[in-house]
Amino acid sequence: MCSSDLDADVEARQVQRVRDLKVRRDHARVEAALAALQEAARHDDAGQHNLMPPTIEAVRAQATAGEIVIALKEIFGTHVEAPVF
């Protein structure tokens, strides 16, 4: 078995684990946690709207890292560094 076969096997198992998680988790809790994270991100007064507590709640609700990133991208967009030569 070569390493690419092993990598494909690991990837397939991880994909299935995420799919299984998404089936069994409380979808309403995940959506509420992601909405709360986005609401906190919309405010520019960082002292009053720390993103860490709603991020932790999203993780506890079993939101995936990808879902959390997508929720924040919807608010902040994607940074593209300007090349400097």
C-alpha positions in Angstrom: 0.0 0.0 0.0 1.5 3.3 -1.0 1.1 6.5 0.9 -1.4 8.0 -1.6 -3.7 5.0 -1.0 -3.3 5.6 2.7 -4.1 9.3 2.3 -7.2 8.5 0.3 -8.4 6.1 2.9 -7.8 8.6 5.7 -9.6 11.3 3.7 -12.6 9.0 3.0 -12.9 8.2 6.7 -12.8 11.8 7.7 -15.3 12.8 5.1 -17.7 10.1 6.4 -17.1 11.2 10.0 -18.1 14.8 9.1 -21.2 13.6 7.2 -22.2 11.4 10.2 -21.7 14.4 12.6 -23.9 16.6 10.4 -26.7 14.0 10.5 -26.8 13.5 14.3 -26.1 17.0 15.6 -28.8 19.5 16.7 -29.2 21.6 13.5 -31.1 24.4 15.2 -28.4 24.8 17.8 -25.7 25.0 15.1 -27.6 27.6 13.1 -28.3 29.7 16.2 -24.6 29.5 17.2 -23.4 30.5 13.7 -26.0 33.4 13.6 -24.7 34.6 17.0 -21.2 34.5 15.8 -22.1 36.5 12.7 -24.0 39.0 14.8 -21.0 39.5 17.1 -18.7 39.9 14.0 -21.0 42.6 12.6 -20.1 45.0 15.5 -16.9 47.0 15.3 -16.6 47.6 19.0 -14.4 44.6 19.8 -14.5 45.2 23.6 -18.2 44.6 23.7 -18.4 41.8 21.0 -15.5 39.4 21.5 -15.7 36.7 18.9 -14.2 34.0 21.1 -17.3 33.2 23.2 -19.6 32.7 20.2 -16.9 30.8 18.4 -16.6 28.4 21.3 -20.3 28.0 21.4 -20.4 27.2 17.7 -17.7 24.5 18.4 -19.7 23.1 21.3 -22.8 23.0 19.1 -20.7 20.9 16.7 -20.3 23.3 13.9 -17.4 22.4 11.7 -14.4 24.5 11.2 -15.4 25.1 7.6 -18.9 26.3 8.7 -17.4 28.7 11.2 -15.0 30.1 8.5 -17.8 30.5 6.0 -20.0 32.3 8.6 -17.1 34.8 9.2 -16.3 35.1 5.5 -19.8 36.3 4.9 -19.2 39.2 7.3 -15.5 40.0 6.7 -14.9 38.7 3.2 -11.5 37.3 2.2 -8.3 39.2 2.6 -6.1 39.3 -0.5 -2.6 40.6 0.2 -1.3 43.1 -2.2 2.1 42.0 -3.5 4.9 44.4 -2.7 8.1 44.3 -4.7 
